[in-house]
Amino acid sequence: MSEIAMLQGHESEAVLRTVVEMQAPAIMSYLSRDKWHVAKVVMRDLAASRLYVEGCRSSKKPHPINIRVNQPVGVNFKHAYGKFVFDTIVVDLGPATQPDSGGTLVLAVPKQIGVVQRRSYFRVSVPESLKVSVVLWHRKAGRHVEDKPAHNYHEGQLVDISAGGAQIAVPLKTGQNDSRGAAGESDFHKGQFVGVRFTPMPYETPLMFTAQIRNVLPTADHAALCVGLQIVGLEASEEGRHVLSRLATVVERYYDINQSGAKQQDMQTTVHAERRPFHLPAGALQ
């Protein structure tokens, strides 16, 4: 299994100091009114066991970060050879230091930081030998991801996957006799949060998480909707990081299967070419 490498003590502090010096951007996820929210922040300062982050400036009307003191948050950022993730709590709120930003958040410095290899965030296609079914359902206030409503869900096929997102093909409804799992064109839209559940390999334990819809596009034949998802909230808890670790393993496994299949196909093509009858050009034996 592809474990998340954990940095502690001086190692984790050194990484934080480096990204603060770079004023590096990060993504912060948090729950507000039982719904996941995602905000872009900038690492501003590190002092006295406190990490200061500020909402990114926006050319549009700034959106305040609806958060409170003592609230748990998850943070992820890209650096060097991987994506770094950690969970912590908000210990104080401060004014913005930059115009049109979302204000300053003072976070407790995390005791440890997880590292996921960047290759796990590259999308890999589901191997042709597998048919991976996915169940999607709309998240509602007061419901956790485990509380999948049996009466309001959609079924599709996993197209590709990474540790950060996925693409699902959901059949379109063509009539009243369609199964409940089919979708109408208005059932999904950008920005929605959905619950996701699928079994990566036969006989494995299902994976389950929350994701935000990034795009919805019809397939060329208009038989299905391709729903692009960004996975959210996994860095905010130990349980979520376990799911993230499993997702990284799935990406590696699918990649290996695809590479093995490609090599086998190349070998078959070579063998087939070698077995072709050899024809002498006309007049060669004359």
C-alpha positions as CSV (number, residue, x, y, z in Angstrom):
1,M,0.0,0.0,0.0
2,S,1.2,3.5,-0.8
3,E,1.5,5.1,2.6
4,I,1.6,8.9,3.2
5,A,5.0,9.8,4.4
6,M,4.8,11.8,7.7
7,L,7.1,14.6,8.6
8,Q,7.5,15.6,12.2
9,G,9.5,18.0,14.3
10,H,12.3,19.9,12.5
11,E,11.4,18.4,9.1
12,S,7.8,19.7,9.1
13,E,8.9,23.0,10.5
14,A,11.5,23.4,7.8
15,V,8.9,22.8,5.1
16,L,6.6,25.4,6.6
17,R,9.3,28.0,6.8
18,T,10.3,27.4,3.2
19,V,6.7,27.8,1.9
20,V,6.1,30.9,4.1
21,E,9.3,32.5,2.7
22,M,7.9,31.8,-0.8
23,Q,4.5,33.2,0.2
24,A,3.2,29.9,-1.3
25,P,-0.5,29.4,-2.1
26,A,-2.5,26.6,-0.4
27,I,-6.0,25.2,-0.3
28,M,-7.9,25.1,2.9
29,S,-11.0,23.0,3.5
30,Y,-13.4,23.2,6.3
31,L,-17.0,22.4,7.4
32,S,-19.4,25.2,7.9
33,R,-23.1,24.6,8.6
34,D,-22.5,20.9,7.8
35,K,-21.2,21.7,4.3
36,W,-17.7,21.5,3.0
37,H,-16.1,24.7,1.8
38,V,-12.8,25.2,0.0
39,A,-10.8,28.5,0.1
40,K,-7.5,29.5,-1.5
41,V,-5.1,31.0,1.0
42,V,-1.5,32.3,1.1
43,M,1.1,31.2,3.7
44,R,2.1,34.6,5.2
45,D,4.1,34.0,8.4
46,L,5.3,31.5,10.9
47,A,6.0,32.6,14.5
48,A,5.6,31.4,18.1
49,S,3.9,28.1,17.1
50,R,1.4,30.0,14.9
51,L,0.9,29.8,11.2
52,Y,-0.6,32.9,9.6
53,V,-2.5,32.4,6.4
54,E,-4.6,34.9,4.4
55,G,-7.3,34.6,1.9
56,C,-6.2,35.1,-1.7
57,R,-6.8,38.5,-3.3
58,S,-9.6,38.4,-5.9
59,S,-10.4,40.6,-8.9
60,K,-14.0,39.8,-8.2
61,K,-16.0,40.6,-5.1
62,P,-14.1,38.9,-2.2
63,H,-15.8,36.1,-0.4
64,P,-15.4,36.1,3.3
65,I,-14.1,32.9,4.8
66,N,-17.0,31.8,7.1
67,I,-14.9,30.3,9.9
68,R,-14.6,30.5,13.7
69,V,-12.0,30.1,16.4
70,N,-11.3,26.5,17.5
71,Q,-12.7,25.2,14.2
72,P,-10.8,22.3,12.6
73,V,-9.4,22.8,9.1
74,G,-7.4,20.9,6.5
75,V,-4.6,22.4,4.5
76,N,-2.8,21.2,1.4
77,F,-0.1,22.7,-0.8
78,K,2.3,21.7,-3.5
79,H,6.0,21.9,-2.9
80,A,9.1,20.2,-4.3
81,Y,8.4,16.5,-4.9
82,G,4.8,16.2,-3.6
83,K,1.6,17.5,-2.1
84,F,1.8,18.3,1.6
85,V,-1.3,17.9,3.8
86,F,-2.1,18.5,7.4
87,D,-5.0,19.2,9.8
88,T,-5.0,21.8,12.5
89,I,-7.4,24.3,14.3
90,V,-8.0,28.0,14.0
91,V,-6.7,29.8,17.1
92,D,-7.4,33.4,16.2
93,L,-8.8,35.7,13.5
94,G,-7.1,38.8,12.2
95,P,-7.7,41.7,9.8
96,A,-6.5,41.5,6.2
97,T,-3.1,42.8,5.4
98,Q,-3.8,43.0,1.7
99,P,-6.8,44.8,0.0
100,D,-9.6,42.6,-1.3
101,S,-8.3,39.5,0.6
102,G,-10.4,37.3,2.8
103,G,-8.8,38.2,6.1
104,T,-6.1,36.6,8.2
105,L,-6.4,33.2,10.0
106,V,-4.1,32.2,12.7
107,L,-3.6,28.4,12.8
108,A,-1.9,26.2,15.3
109,V,1.3,24.8,13.8
110,P,0.6,21.1,13.0
111,K,2.6,18.5,14.9
112,Q,3.1,16.5,11.7
113,I,2.6,17.0,7.9
114,G,1.8,14.2,5.4
115,V,3.4,14.0,2.0
116,V,1.9,12.4,-1.1
117,Q,4.0,11.9,-4.2
118,R,3.0,14.1,-7.0
119,R,2.6,11.2,-9.4
120,S,-0.5,10.2,-7.4
121,Y,-2.2,13.4,-8.6
122,F,-1.8,12.5,-12.3
123,R,-5.0,11.2,-13.8
124,V,-4.9,7.6,-14.9
125,S,-7.6,5.8,-16.9
126,V,-9.5,2.9,-15.5
127,P,-8.0,-0.3,-17.1
128,E,-10.0,-1.7,-19.9
129,S,-10.2,-5.0,-18.0
130,L,-12.1,-3.4,-15.2
131,K,-15.6,-2.0,-15.0
132,V,-15.8,0.2,-11.9
133,S,-19.3,1.3,-10.9
134,V,-19.7,4.5,-9.0
135,V,-22.6,5.8,-6.9
136,L,-23.1,9.6,-6.6
137,W,-25.5,11.4,-4.3
138,H,-26.1,15.0,-3.5
139,R,-24.9,16.2,-0.1
140,K,-27.4,18.0,2.1
141,A,-26.9,20.0,5.3
142,G,-27.0,17.7,8.3
143,R,-26.0,14.6,6.4
144,H,-22.5,13.0,6.5
145,V,-21.0,11.3,3.5
146,E,-21.9,7.9,5.0
147,D,-25.6,8.7,5.0
148,K,-26.2,7.9,1.4
149,P,-30.0,8.5,0.7
150,A,-31.3,5.4,-1.0
151,H,-34.0,7.4,-2.9
152,N,-31.8,10.0,-4.5
153,Y,-28.6,8.7,-6.1
154,H,-27.1,8.3,-9.5
155,E,-25.0,5.4,-10.9
156,G,-22.1,5.7,-13.3
157,Q,-18.8,4.3,-14.5
158,L,-15.4,5.5,-13.3
159,V,-13.5,6.9,-16.3
160,D,-10.3,8.1,-14.7
161,I,-9.0,8.8,-11.2
162,S,-6.2,10.6,-9.2
163,A,-5.6,11.3,-5.6
164,G,-7.2,14.7,-6.2
165,G,-10.1,14.1,-8.5
166,A,-12.0,11.8,-10.8
167,Q,-14.2,11.7,-13.9
168,I,-17.5,9.8,-13.8
169,A,-19.7,8.9,-16.8
170,V,-23.4,8.9,-15.7
171,P,-26.0,7.7,-18.2
172,L,-28.5,10.3,-19.3
173,K,-32.2,9.7,-18.9
174,T,-33.9,9.1,-22.2
175,G,-37.4,8.3,-20.9
176,Q,-39.6,7.6,-17.9
177,N,-38.6,3.9,-17.9
178,D,-35.0,4.6,-17.2
179,S,-33.5,3.2,-14.0
180,R,-33.3,5.5,-11.0
181,G,-29.6,5.7,-11.3
182,A,-29.7,7.6,-14.6
183,A,-29.4,11.4,-14.6
184,G,-31.1,14.4,-16.2
185,E,-29.1,17.3,-17.6
186,S,-30.1,19.5,-14.7
187,D,-29.2,17.0,-12.0
188,F,-25.6,18.2,-11.8
189,H,-24.0,21.6,-12.0
190,K,-20.6,23.2,-11.3
191,G,-19.9,23.9,-7.6
192,Q,-22.2,21.2,-6.2
193,F,-20.9,18.9,-3.5
194,V,-21.6,15.2,-3.9
195,G,-20.9,12.0,-2.0
196,V,-18.9,9.3,-4.0
197,R,-18.7,5.6,-3.4
198,F,-16.9,3.0,-5.5
199,T,-14.9,-0.3,-5.2
200,P,-11.5,0.1,-6.9
201,M,-10.9,-3.7,-7.3
202,P,-13.2,-6.7,-6.9
203,Y,-13.6,-7.9,-3.3
204,E,-11.9,-4.7,-1.9
205,T,-13.5,-2.5,0.7
206,P,-15.4,0.4,-1.0
207,L,-13.9,3.9,-0.9
208,M,-16.1,6.8,0.1
209,F,-15.5,10.6,0.1
210,T,-16.9,14.0,-0.7
211,A,-16.2,15.8,-3.9
212,Q,-17.0,19.1,-5.6
213,I,-18.2,19.2,-9.2
214,R,-15.8,21.1,-11.4
215,N,-17.4,20.5,-14.8
216,V,-20.3,18.7,-16.4
217,L,-20.1,17.8,-20.1
218,P,-22.2,15.6,-22.3
219,T,-20.4,12.7,-24.2
220,A,-20.1,13.0,-27.9
221,D,-23.1,10.6,-28.4
222,H,-25.1,12.4,-25.8
223,A,-25.7,9.1,-24.0
224,A,-24.1,10.1,-20.8
225,L,-22.8,13.1,-18.7
226,C,-19.1,13.3,-17.9
227,V,-18.9,14.7,-14.4
228,G,-15.5,16.1,-13.4
229,L,-14.9,16.0,-9.6
230,Q,-12.4,17.5,-7.2
231,I,-12.0,15.5,-4.0
232,V,-12.2,17.7,-0.9
233,G,-11.7,17.4,2.8
234,L,-9.4,14.4,3.0
235,E,-6.5,16.3,4.6
236,A,-8.7,17.5,7.4
237,S,-8.7,14.3,9.5
238,E,-6.8,11.1,10.1
239,E,-9.6,9.0,8.6
240,G,-9.6,11.2,5.5
241,R,-5.8,10.8,5.1
242,H,-6.3,7.0,5.2
243,V,-8.7,7.4,2.3
244,L,-6.2,9.6,0.5
245,S,-3.5,6.9,1.0
246,R,-5.8,4.3,-0.5
247,L,-6.5,6.6,-3.5
248,A,-2.8,7.0,-4.1
249,T,-2.5,3.2,-4.1
250,V,-5.4,2.9,-6.6
251,V,-3.7,5.3,-9.0
252,E,-0.5,3.3,-8.9
253,R,-2.3,0.0,-9.4
254,Y,-4.3,1.2,-12.3
255,Y,-1.2,2.7,-13.9
256,D,0.7,-0.6,-13.5
257,I,-2.2,-2.5,-15.1
258,N,-2.3,-0.1,-18.0
259,Q,1.4,-0.3,-18.5
260,S,1.4,-4.1,-18.3
261,G,-1.4,-4.2,-20.9
262,A,0.4,-1.9,-23.2
263,K,3.6,-4.0,-23.1
264,Q,1.6,-7.2,-23.7
265,Q,-0.1,-5.6,-26.7
266,D,3.3,-4.4,-28.1
267,M,4.7,-8.0,-27.7
268,Q,1.7,-9.5,-29.5
269,T,2.1,-7.0,-32.3
270,T,5.8,-7.9,-32.6
271,V,5.1,-11.6,-32.6
272,H,2.4,-11.2,-35.2
273,A,4.7,-9.2,-37.4
274,E,7.5,-11.9,-37.1
275,R,5.1,-14.6,-38.1
276,R,4.0,-12.9,-41.3
277,P,5.0,-15.0,-44.5
278,F,8.2,-13.7,-46.1
279,H,7.6,-12.9,-49.8
280,L,10.6,-12.7,-52.1
281,P,10.4,-9.9,-54.7
282,A,9.6,-11.0,-58.2
283,G,12.6,-12.2,-60.1
284,A,14.8,-12.4,-57.0
285,L,15.8,-16.1,-57.8
286,Q,16.4,-15.5,-61.4
